[in-house]
Amino acid sequence: MKEAFLLINCENGCEDMVVDELSKLEEVREIQKIMGVYDVIAKLEADSENDIRKTISDKIRKIYPVNSVLTLDTL
């Protein structure tokens, strides 16, 4: 099992919408709203690094109010 943490920046005031959309994805294990440069942190789990990449590019980056995603892979 592969894990990654995502730091997500979204449109101002859209944090709850992003959290709601992320909670619908089976790969997302944990979600927290945070303060600072990034608005949301999420923990992903998938079978492979390729599955993590696919989830980020095909699903998460396409959520409307998401401006940017910084991915932190675990060792």
Backbone as CSV, one residue per row, in Angstrom:
resi,resn,N_x,N_y,N_z,CA_x,CA_y,CA_z,C_x,C_y,C_z
1,MET,0.842,-1.179,0.000,0.000,0.000,0.000,0.889,1.244,0.000
2,LYS,0.552,2.191,-0.849,1.297,3.445,-0.972,0.490,4.580,-0.356
3,GLU,1.172,5.489,0.346,0.522,6.633,0.970,1.143,7.931,0.455
4,ALA,0.340,8.970,0.457,0.819,10.309,0.129,-0.035,11.319,0.881
5,PHE,0.563,12.466,1.177,-0.162,13.567,1.786,-0.246,14.688,0.769
6,LEU,-1.400,15.329,0.698,-1.601,16.416,-0.247,-1.863,17.707,0.510
7,LEU,-1.157,18.755,0.125,-1.428,20.094,0.619,-2.163,20.811,-0.504
8,ILE,-3.377,21.227,-0.229,-4.260,21.751,-1.270,-4.574,23.215,-1.007
9,ASN,-4.407,24.024,-2.044,-4.789,25.427,-2.005,-6.044,25.564,-2.858
10,CYS,-7.062,26.245,-2.321,-8.304,26.397,-3.084,-8.791,27.845,-3.027
11,GLU,-9.835,28.124,-3.782,-10.437,29.456,-3.787,-10.876,29.831,-2.373
12,ASN,-10.778,31.101,-2.065,-11.179,31.610,-0.756,-12.629,31.252,-0.447
13,GLY,-12.881,30.691,0.721,-14.230,30.350,1.141,-14.766,29.041,0.604
14,CYS,-13.958,28.298,-0.159,-14.412,27.041,-0.769,-13.862,25.798,-0.071
15,GLU,-13.278,25.973,1.096,-12.648,24.864,1.802,-13.636,23.726,2.084
16,ASP,-14.835,24.078,2.547,-15.831,23.051,2.862,-16.244,22.267,1.612
17,MET,-16.359,22.956,0.477,-16.715,22.295,-0.772,-15.625,21.293,-1.172
18,VAL,-14.374,21.692,-1.029,-13.257,20.803,-1.361,-13.249,19.595,-0.430
19,VAL,-13.446,19.823,0.862,-13.495,18.720,1.833,-14.627,17.757,1.473
20,ASP,-15.796,18.279,1.128,-16.928,17.432,0.749,-16.603,16.578,-0.473
21,GLU,-15.984,17.181,-1.479,-15.640,16.443,-2.701,-14.567,15.382,-2.428
22,LEU,-13.569,15.739,-1.635,-12.515,14.775,-1.298,-13.076,13.580,-0.532
23,SER,-14.050,13.834,0.341,-14.611,12.755,1.156,-15.342,11.715,0.317
24,LYS,-15.674,12.032,-0.925,-16.350,11.092,-1.825,-15.375,10.120,-2.498
25,LEU,-14.078,10.387,-2.408,-13.078,9.564,-3.080,-12.607,8.438,-2.174
26,GLU,-12.629,7.217,-2.664,-12.264,6.064,-1.836,-10.786,6.050,-1.444
27,GLU,-9.933,6.713,-2.199,-8.505,6.743,-1.893,-8.159,7.692,-0.737
28,VAL,-9.045,8.610,-0.431,-8.800,9.598,0.616,-9.144,8.993,1.972
29,ARG,-8.158,8.969,2.868,-8.330,8.360,4.191,-8.586,9.376,5.290
30,GLU,-7.959,10.555,5.175,-8.124,11.609,6.181,-8.126,12.961,5.483
31,ILE,-8.887,13.899,6.055,-8.952,15.263,5.517,-9.044,16.232,6.694
32,GLN,-8.285,17.313,6.607,-8.359,18.366,7.618,-8.260,19.719,6.938
33,LYS,-9.071,20.671,7.384,-8.882,22.055,6.953,-7.737,22.618,7.785
34,ILE,-6.875,23.407,7.158,-5.735,23.998,7.843,-5.658,25.483,7.492
35,MET,-4.795,26.212,8.190,-4.618,27.637,7.926,-3.202,27.888,7.430
36,GLY,-3.065,28.887,6.591,-1.765,29.241,6.054,-1.820,29.288,4.543
37,VAL,-0.702,28.981,3.899,-0.627,28.990,2.440,-1.581,27.956,1.848
38,TYR,-1.718,26.824,2.532,-2.602,25.757,2.074,-3.855,25.725,2.927
39,ASP,-4.947,25.268,2.329,-6.255,25.293,2.985,-6.712,23.931,3.497
40,VAL,-6.243,22.867,2.844,-6.687,21.506,3.182,-5.489,20.576,3.098
41,ILE,-5.418,19.624,4.033,-4.441,18.545,3.937,-5.230,17.242,3.866
42,ALA,-4.794,16.348,2.992,-5.478,15.067,2.827,-4.454,13.938,2.755
43,LYS,-4.821,12.808,3.313,-3.987,11.606,3.241,-4.640,10.646,2.255
44,LEU,-3.839,10.189,1.290,-4.322,9.236,0.292,-3.657,7.891,0.500
45,GLU,-4.380,6.829,0.181,-3.833,5.473,0.154,-4.294,4.798,-1.126
46,ALA,-3.371,4.117,-1.771,-3.698,3.371,-2.990,-2.703,2.222,-3.125
47,ASP,-2.974,1.331,-4.049,-2.127,0.154,-4.234,-0.733,0.490,-4.747
48,SER,-0.635,1.558,-5.538,0.662,1.883,-6.128,0.833,3.398,-6.256
49,GLU,2.072,3.804,-6.508,2.353,5.218,-6.741,1.624,5.710,-7.985
50,ASN,1.519,4.857,-8.980,0.800,5.210,-10.197,-0.681,5.483,-9.909
51,ASP,-1.290,4.688,-9.028,-2.687,4.910,-8.646,-2.846,6.241,-7.909
52,ILE,-1.860,6.578,-7.077,-1.877,7.872,-6.378,-1.834,9.004,-7.401
53,ARG,-0.903,8.916,-8.339,-0.777,9.944,-9.385,-2.071,10.109,-10.167
54,LYS,-2.668,8.970,-10.519,-3.909,8.990,-11.298,-5.042,9.658,-10.526
55,THR,-5.150,9.350,-9.260,-6.186,9.960,-8.423,-6.007,11.473,-8.360
56,ILE,-4.765,11.902,-8.189,-4.489,13.339,-8.103,-4.811,14.031,-9.424
57,SER,-4.304,13.498,-10.520,-4.483,14.181,-11.806,-5.886,14.033,-12.379
58,ASP,-6.502,12.865,-12.231,-7.813,12.619,-12.842,-8.987,13.055,-11.979
59,LYS,-8.773,13.131,-10.675,-9.903,13.444,-9.791,-9.694,14.732,-8.992
60,ILE,-8.620,14.803,-8.231,-8.456,15.905,-7.280,-8.166,17.233,-7.968
61,ARG,-7.271,17.251,-8.944,-6.945,18.514,-9.632,-8.135,19.040,-10.432
62,LYS,-9.119,18.188,-10.709,-10.291,18.606,-11.480,-11.426,19.139,-10.608
63,ILE,-11.258,19.089,-9.287,-12.263,19.679,-8.404,-12.208,21.184,-8.610
64,TYR,-13.328,21.804,-8.963,-13.351,23.210,-9.398,-12.576,24.181,-8.520
65,PRO,-12.851,24.298,-7.231,-12.162,25.370,-6.512,-10.705,25.080,-6.152
66,VAL,-10.160,23.934,-6.544,-8.759,23.622,-6.244,-7.853,24.428,-7.170
67,ASN,-6.949,25.211,-6.574,-5.986,26.000,-7.356,-4.679,25.245,-7.561
68,SER,-4.200,24.581,-6.495,-2.934,23.864,-6.601,-2.873,22.741,-5.581
69,VAL,-2.020,21.754,-5.883,-1.834,20.602,-5.011,-0.327,20.324,-4.893
70,LEU,0.153,20.223,-3.668,1.531,19.826,-3.406,1.479,18.421,-2.835
71,THR,2.147,17.490,-3.487,2.114,16.088,-3.053,3.377,15.737,-2.298
72,LEU,3.201,15.122,-1.120,4.300,14.660,-0.289,4.191,13.145,-0.210
73,ASP,5.106,12.436,-0.870,5.120,10.970,-0.842,5.795,10.489,0.433
74,THR,5.296,9.383,0.961,5.953,8.773,2.109,7.031,7.809,1.614
75,LEU,7.983,7.512,2.477,9.065,6.598,2.108,8.650,5.166,2.279
